[in-house]
Amino acid sequence: MEEELRCISCKQFYNNPVLLPCYHSLCLNCAVQLQQPAQNGANGASSSTASENAESLASGSSGDYQESDKLSILSETDSGVVCTSRPNSYVGTPNGLLFPSAVSLACPICHKLVYFDENGAYNLPKYRIMQTIVDKYSETRNLTLKCQMCENEPVQDATVMCEQCEVLYCDACRESCHPLRGPLAKHILVEPKRGQSMCFKGKDGRCPEHETEIISMYCLVCKVGVCAVCLMDSRHTSHDVQAIAMMCRAQKTELSHNLQQLSERAKSTTEFIQRLKGMSDKVNENCLEFELLVSAQCDALIESIRQRQAQLLECIHQDKDLRVRALKDQVATCTSRLQQTTALLQFCIEALKETDNMSFLQVGSMLINRVTTTDHSWHKEWSAPRVSPHFDLTLDDKSVLKAIEQLNFIQMKPPTAPTIIPEECSAENNSVTVAWQPPSHSHVEGYVLELDDGNGGEFREVYCGVETICTVDGLHFHSMYNARVKAFNSSGEGEYSELIGLQTAEVAWFTFDSVLSGSGLHYSEDNVQVTGEGWEHRVALGSVGFSRGVHYWEFTVNKFDADTDPAFGIARIDVARDKMLGKDDKGWAMYIDRQRSWFQHAGGHEQRIEGGIATGSTVGVLLDLLRHTLSFYVNEEPQGSVAFTDLYGVFYPAVSINRGVSVLLHTALDPPSDIDDI
């Protein structure tokens, strides 16, 4: 955690730290030394901006530099901050005419400028939580406070601290920089640790502007704690305020959650570093095995190959050195990143222990942003090795003696294109099967099969593996699909094979799918008949889904002897299986009894139509995805007009029945001839 506790300017542990508007921090003494007189017109301040700031100054009060107002005037621009609530703490433009005593301070990290009045960096709020953590850290390690004025190394231990200057001095620097005479004679010098505790001692949660009031609320606009009297102030009347304890608890909860995620990242990185170190050993082991293999092959050849052998082994060693060096570099990079993350984790954990709500809220948002940014910035560099421990080289030991001088390692190349076997390729219903031969004289580790969208569109990957045959289901009916395949190995991917076109069926053959359907139903062996078993409605789905084309199927009512209303239609894959079809917004159905029928979707039913069903009746369902409509037939006659329109997506044939009903499914039927009349 030391990295978080050292000032970016002096590189020492923070002493009397202050918080910049950009949420970076400095020692107060460092901030004072870094501030400079503001230049006229710096950062392109316009005359209109200067005028606005002048009005702000005219309306502000002077002589009040309370910390509660300082962060409320921060602007997101890079040209400084704009005065709103306390113009005499920070000044919005370095115009020398308006602010003859203005000074500026550039953040050493993000280089954003902030402008002050004559009090300069003393206007900055104290970074209390940082000082608390530094004090704890110093106490546990028995660290002594260092002089802030020593220019030579090593820096001497501080012996006193001035309460007014808030600077630590050793004896020599105190004598030269802070003599006990003249205007400094009235300054009080105290023991360093006591002085620090006095500087950062809180005021028991009391409002800095109304000392008799307790801070109870937090202004989300000004980012400061306020009391009941402050809420009646014109500055906060229209602002959103929350209970300070609730705000602190909420930010601590969010930070804890983000820390947990970042901690998991750090843990996985630690394990990854161990893997990298283990891979370095594996590289050495594989190198030894490879050397033995090459030596055995070379020893089997004639004596003239031995001179070449030394060159081959040197190549292996060079490759090994490159891999080991790359892995060591990656270990170093990951270790550095892990150290930074661990420092942030420990610092945030210590910050969570802060009991002073206002102190924590000073930096709660900043810490949350840092943790979130660190988590999002994790790169694949921390999860994948840069190099492999395996050697992708092989020795060609089939060369004849005449080629000994040219004997060398050959690098593995990407395979050539596979060959499609047309006689073994087929299309059935809405699925296609593609088979291919491996490329000759090539090392293959796997294949990638790609199909277009059935309409001449872009190809997409549908299979990746070692098999040389693949069946793809769930395609569109009445569509021509083009397929191609390529092989790959550790060296890369090869060329694509020639295209083959496969035509899916014009009409759909399907059955009931007992896996997709709900429980409480009984199916025949061929899954074309379904019977209800209980009093509650259960939904049975077909085995295929439709997204284009015109499809027609029928149900024969084999049994209908109960006081029930079976429902026929279509459904999404996630339709409710334990209620009547059409009761939710995932089903479109016609439910029918012995005398009449209704169309139903999302629980609403309409279009009462006379004419029912009995045992032996047929119910037809026409799904026209060219027109995006759904219609019904009873005994081959239209049951009303078009039932539903604007149907887009994937739909499954569906029926809902209960006890006393049994239906038989008929598929691959031609649409009715009067389809245009519906």
N, C-alpha and C positions, 0 to 999 in steps of 0.2 A: 504493500500500500504506500510505500515511501514516495513513489512517483507522483501520487495524487497530493501529497502533503508538502511538496517543495515548490517554492515560488519560481515562476518561469523566468523572472528577471535575475534574482540574486542566487538562485539554485539552492538556497538554504530553506530549512523548515519555515513555514509561514510564521511571521511574528506580527501580531496586530493586523490580520488580513482584512481587506476591504473588497467589496463586490462591485464589479463594473456593470453597467447596464446590459452588456452582452453576456453576463453570467460567468465571465472569466474573472479571475481574482489576482490580486497582487498584495504584497506587504504594503502597509500604508507608507512607510518610508520610501519603498521603491516607486510607488505611485507618485509621491511628491517629487522625487528625482527625475521621473520620466515626463512630467508635465512641462509644457512649453507655452509661451505667450501665443495666443491665437492670432493668425494672420488675417488681415482685412480681405473679405471676399473669398476665403478659402472654401474649397469644395463647391465652388459655383453657386454660392448663396445668392439668390436673386433679390432685387429690391423689394418685390412684393413680400417675400418671406421675411426680410428684415422688418418691413412695416408691420406684418402680423405679429412678429415677436416683440416689437416695440409696444404694441397694444397690450400684449400679454404682460409685459413688465409693468405697464402702467396700472394694470388691474390687480397685480399681485402684491403680497405683503413681503416685507423685508425682514432680515435678521432671524429667520426661522429655518433651520436646516435639519429638521427632523427626518430621521431615516424613513419614516412611513410614507413620505411624499416623493422620495427620490426615484424609485423604480417606476412610478406612475407616469413619468414624463418621457419614457423611452420611445423613440421612433424606430421603424424598421428600415429607414433609409441609411445609406452609408455616409451621408453628409453630416451626421450628428444627430442630436435629439431635439425635439420640438417642445417648447415650454407649454404646459397645460395648467398644472395645479400649483407649482412652486417655482416660478421663473428665476428666483434668486439663488436657487441651488445649482441648476444647470442652465446654461444659456443656449438658446437654439441656433444662433448664428454668430460667427466670430467677427461681426462688423465692428470695427474699432470705434466708429462714431457712436454706436449705441452702447457698447460695452467696452469701454477703454481699459478695463482691468481684467477682461476675460482671458482664461487660459484653456488650453486643450490638452487632452491626453489620448494617445493612440494605444489601443490594446495590443500588446506584443504578440498575441496569438492570431486574432482575426483582423487586426489593423483598423477596426472601426474607431472613429473619433467621437469623443464626448467633450463638451465645452462646459466650463465652470465659471463662476464669478471669482472674486478675489480670494475666496477661501480655498479654491483649487480642489485638490484631491481629498481634503478634509470633509468635503460634502458627501463623499461616498459612504454608503452604509457599511457597518462592520459585518464581516462574514463570521457570525458567531459560531455556527456549527463547525466550520473549518477550524477555528481556534480551539474549540472544545475537543475535537478529535486529535489535533496536534498535541494539546496538553496531555491527553490520555496516552498517546503514543510515546511522548517524551518521558512521561512518568514511568511507564512500564519498562523502558529501556535506559532509564537514568541518564537521559540526555540533558546537557546544559545549554542554556540559551546563549547565543552568540551575539557579539557586538555588531550593530548594523552600520557602523561608520568606519570600520577598519578597511583600509584600501590594500594592505599587503597580506599575503598568505604566510602562515595560517591565521585565520580570523580568531581573535582573542575571545575568551568567555566574557559575557556581559556581567558587570558587577552592580549596575544601577539602571533604573528606568525612570525617565521623566514623565510624570503624570500629565503634564500639559503638552509636551511635544510627542508623547507616546513613542519614544525611540529608546532603544537599548544602547548603553555605552559601556565600554571597558574603562578602566581607570585613565589610560592615556587619552582615549578619544573624548572622554568626559571633560578632561582638563583643557583639551584643545578646541573642542566643538561646543562645549556647554559649560563655560566657566561660571563659578558661583559668584558673579559680580555683574553689575550693570542691570539691564532689563531682565536677565535670566536669574537674578538672585532670588526672586520670589517663587521660582518654579520648585516643585516638590520632587525630590529624588527618593525612590523607594527600591526595595529589593525586587529583582526582575520578575519572579513568578507572582509575587503579590501585586505588582503593578499590572501585569497582564490580566489577572483575575478581576482587578478593579475596573479595567478598561471595558471588559466584556460582561461585567456584572449586570444582570437584568434589573428591571424595575418592577418585579413582582407582577408582571402582566398588566401594569397600569398604562393608561393612554398617555403618550408623550405630550399631547396638547391639553388634556384635561386630567391633571394628576390625581384627582379624587375619583376618577372613573376607571373601571376595569375594562380591558379590551375583550369584547365578547363576540364580535362579528368580523367577517373578512370581506372586504370589497373586491369583487372579481374584476372590476374595471381598473381601479387604481393599484391593485395587488398589495394592499396594506391592511393591517388590522385597525378596526375602528370600535369606538365605544358607543353607548346610546346617545350621547350628546353629539358625537360626530355624525350620526345618522340624520340629525336635524340640520346639519351644515348643508349649504347649497351645493357643495362639491359632491355629495354622496346621495342626495335625495332621489335622483333618477337612476342610480347605479344598482346593479344586482349584487346583493350581499347574502352571505351564508354564515351559519354558525362556524366559528373558527375551529372548534374541536372536530366538527363534522368534516370540514374541508381538509384538515390535517390528516384525519383518519382515512379519508377517501384517497388522498395522494399517497399515503403510506401503503395502503392496500394495493393501489395500482403499481407503485414502485416494487413492492414485494412480488407481485405477479410477474412483472417484467424481469426482475432479478432471477426468479426461478427458471424462466426460459433461458436467460443468458447463462445461468449456472449449468444448465444441461448442455449448452453449446460448449462451455469450457470443459466440462467433463468429457464430452465426445472428442474434443480436440486433444485432451490429454491422452485418451486411448489411441487416437490417431497417431500422435507422436510416438507412442510405444510401438505401434505397428510399423512406422517408418524405420525406427531403430532396428526392429526385428528383421525388416526387409533388407537392411544393410548386411546383416549376418547371412541372410538367405542368398544375397548376391555373391558373397564369398563362397558359400557352399556350392551354388550352381556353377560358379566359375571353376572350382576345383573339379567338379564332375565333367565339365566341358573340356578342361585341359586333359584329363585322363582319356576321354574319348578321342580327342584329336591326336594325342600321343600314340594311342593304340593303332589308329588308322595310319599314321605316318610311319610307325615302326614296321607295319606290315608291307610297306612299299620298299623299293630298292634304296640303297644307301644314298643315292643322289637327292632324295627328297628331304634329307635331314637338314640341309642348309635352309630349305624353304620352311621347315618346321618352326625354326626360331622366329621367323617373321610372322607366321600365323599366330604363335603364342603371344607375341608382342601386341598383335591386333586385339587379342582377347583381353590382355591386361589393360590396354588403353580404353577399351569399351567398359571394362569393370571400373576403372578409375573415374570415367565420366559418370557412370551410374551412381557410384558411391558418393562422388562429389555433389551430384544433383540432389541425392537424398539427404546428405548432410546440410546442404544449403536450405532445403525445404524444412528440415528439422529446426534449424536456427530461425527461419522465418516464422514458423508456427509457434516456436517457444517464445519469441518476442511478442507475438500477438497475444499469446496466452497470458504472458506476464502483465501486459497492459490490461487485458480483460479481468484478470484476477485482482489487480490493483483497484480497478473500478468496482468490482464486486465487493471487496472488503470495505472500501470507502463508503459505498452505499449502505452496506449492512450497519456500519457504525452510524451513518446518518439516520437510519431507522430507529436507532436507540435514543435519539435526541428527544427529550421530554418537553422542550420549549417549542410550542406549536409555531410561534411566529418565526423562530429561527429555522425550523424545518421548511416552512412555507417559502422562505427566501429562496430556497434552491430546489424545492420538491419538483417543480415542473422541469427545471434544467436537468436534474438527475434522471427523470423519466425519459426525457428526450435523448439524453446520452445513452442510456441503456437500450432504448428502442433503436436508435441509430446504429449502435454497435451490433445489436442482434441482426438488423437488416443488412448490415454491410458484410456479413459473413460470406466469404467467397468459396467457390468450389475448391480453391487452393487448399482449404483446410479439410477436405474430405476425400481427395483423390491424389495418389502419388504422382509425381511428375514423370517418373520412369518406372518401368517394370523390372522386377528382379530376374526375369527370365531372358535368356539370350535367344534372339530370333535369327540366329545364324546356323548354318549347317555346312558340313564339309563334303565336298564332292569327291568320294573315294573311288569312283569308277573311271576316273581319267587314266589314260594310258601313259606309259613312260615318256612318249614324245611330248606330252603336254605338261610335264612336271614343272617346267619353268613358268607356265601360266597357272599353276595350281594356286587356288585362292578360295576364300570363302565366297559363297553365293548367297545373296540375300533373298529371303522369301518374297515372292511377288503376289499381287492380288490374282485370284483365279480367273479363268476365262468364263465365258457365258455358258450357263446350262442349256440343255436342249429339251424343249417341250415335246412330250409324247402324245400326239393328237388322238391316237386310238384309245388311250387310257383316260382321256379327258371327257367329261360329260356334264350335262345340266339336267336336273330333275326338280320339278316343282319350282321353288324359289331358292334353290341351292345349286352351286356348281362345284365340280371336282377337277382339280388341275394336277397333273403328274409330269415329272421331268426327269432327265438323266443328269448325273453329275458331270461336270466338265472333265475331260480327259487330261492327264498330265498336270493336274493342279491339286494343291493341298486345300481342302475345303473344311471350314469349321462350322458352317451353317448357311442357310438360305433365307432370302426375304421374298415373299410373294406379295404382289401389289395388284389391285383391281381399280378400274375407274368407277365412276358413279352410275354406270349403266346407261348414260346418256351422252357419252363422248366427253365427259368432264375430266378433272384432274385425277391422277392416280393416288391411292392411299394404301398404306401398309396394312395387310390383313393377317399375315403370318410371319413368324421369325423362329426358325428352329433347324433341326438337323434332318427332319424327314424329307422325302422326295415326292410326297403326295399330300394334298390338303383339300378338305371339303369346307366350303364357306356357306353358312346358312344365313337366313334372314334377309335375303336380297329382294329386290323389287320383282314383281311378276311382269311378264311380257316386256323384258328389257334385254338388250344386248350388252354383255360385259366383256371388256378386253382385259386380259391377264398377262402379266410378265413376271419373270423371276430372275434373281441375281444371286450369286454366291459371294461369300466373304471369308476372310481369314484374318489373322492378327496383323497382316500387312495392309489390309484395306478391302474395299468392295470391288467386285469385278463388273463387267459389262452386263446389261440386261439381255435376256433371251428375246427371241422373236415373239411378237404378240400373237395371242390366240383369242378368238371371239367365241363366247358361249351365250346361247339364247335361253333365258328362263321361260317357264311355261306360260301360256296365255291365260289359262284358268287355273284356279288353285285347288289342289287336293289337300284336304286336311281332316283332322279328327279332333275330338276333345282332348285337352291336355290335363291329365289328372294332377300333375305337379303344380301347374299354374292355377288350377281351379281351387275353390274352397272345399272345406271338409263337409261331411254329412251327405255325400253324394255317392251313388254306386254306378260304376261304368261297366259296359260289356267288354269282352276280351279284346275286341278290335277298336275300342274307344270311340265308337260311333253312336252309341246309345247311352243315355244317362237317366237315372231314376232318383227321385228325391227320397230321403230316408227320415227326415224329421219334419216338424211342423213349421220351423223357421225357413225362410227363403235362403237358398244358397246359390252362388253364381258359378257357372261352368264356362271356361274360356276355351276358344279354339287354339290349335297348335301353331298357327301362323298369324302374323300381323300384316296389315295392308297399309300402304302409304301412297299408292298411285294405282291407276287403272280402274276398271269396272268389274265388280265381283257380285255374284248372286249365289245364294245357298238356301236350302229349305229344311224345315223340321217337320217330321210326321209325328202327330200326337198319338202315341200308341196306348196311352193310359191317361184318363182324365175323369176321375170319379170322386174328387174331393171339392169342397167349397174353397177354391183357390184361384188365383189369377197368375198364370205363368207369364213371364216377360221375355220378349225376344228382341235382339238388337246387337249393338256393338259396345265395346268398352276399351278404356286405356288399360295398360298392363297393371297399374296400381289401383284399380277399382276396388271398392269394398266388397269382399266376398260373402259377408254375413248378413246382407240385406237385399231387398228386391232391386233388380237391375234398374238404374235410372234414379234411385233415391239420392245418390250423390252426384257431383259434377263430373265424375269420370265415366258415366254410363249414359247411353242414349237408347231408349227402348220403347216398345209397344207392349203394354200389358192388356190382357184380354180374358174375358170369361165366356159364358155360354151365350150371351146376348149382345155384348158391345165391347168396345176397346177404347183405350186412351193412349196418347203419346206422353212419355215421361222423361224428364231430364232435370238433374239437380233438385229433386223433390217436388218440382212443379209438374202438373199434368194438365193436358188440354186436348181439344179436338175430339170430343166424344163422337164415336162412329158406331152406328148400329151394325149388328152382325157379329156373331161370336164363333166359338169353336166347339167341337165335340171330339170324342174318340175317333181317330181316323182322319181328322182334318190335317191340312198342310198349311204351314206358315212360311212364307218366303221373305227373305231379307235382301234388298238390293242396295249395295254400297257403291255409289258412283263418285269416285275421287277425281274424275275429270271435271265434274260439276260441283263436287264437294257436297253431295246431298245423300240422304238416307230415306228409303221408301220401303213399304211393307205390302205383302200380298197375303190373302187368305183364300185358300182353295183356288189358287192361280188367278184371282181377281184382285185388282188394287184395293187396298184398305185405306180409303181416303186419298188425299193428295200427298205431296212431298211432306214427310214428317219433320225432317231437320235439314238445315242448310249450314253453310260456312264451316264445314268439317275439314280441319287440317291437322296433319300429324300421322301417328301410327295407331291403327285400330284393330282390335281382335274380335272375331265373332264371339257372341256371348248369349247365354240364356240363364234365367233364374227360375228355379222350380222348388217345390217342397213336396211333402208326402202326398201320395196319390197321383203324381204326374210322372210320366215317362215320355221322352221324345227321342226320335231317331234322326240323325244328321245325314243330309245328302249334299255332296259338294261337287265341284267341277261342272256346274250347270251353266248353260247359256242364259244370258239375261233375257227377260221377257221381251216379246216382240213389240209390245206397246210401251216401251220405255220412254219414247219421245212424247207420249200422251200424258205422262204423269206430271 
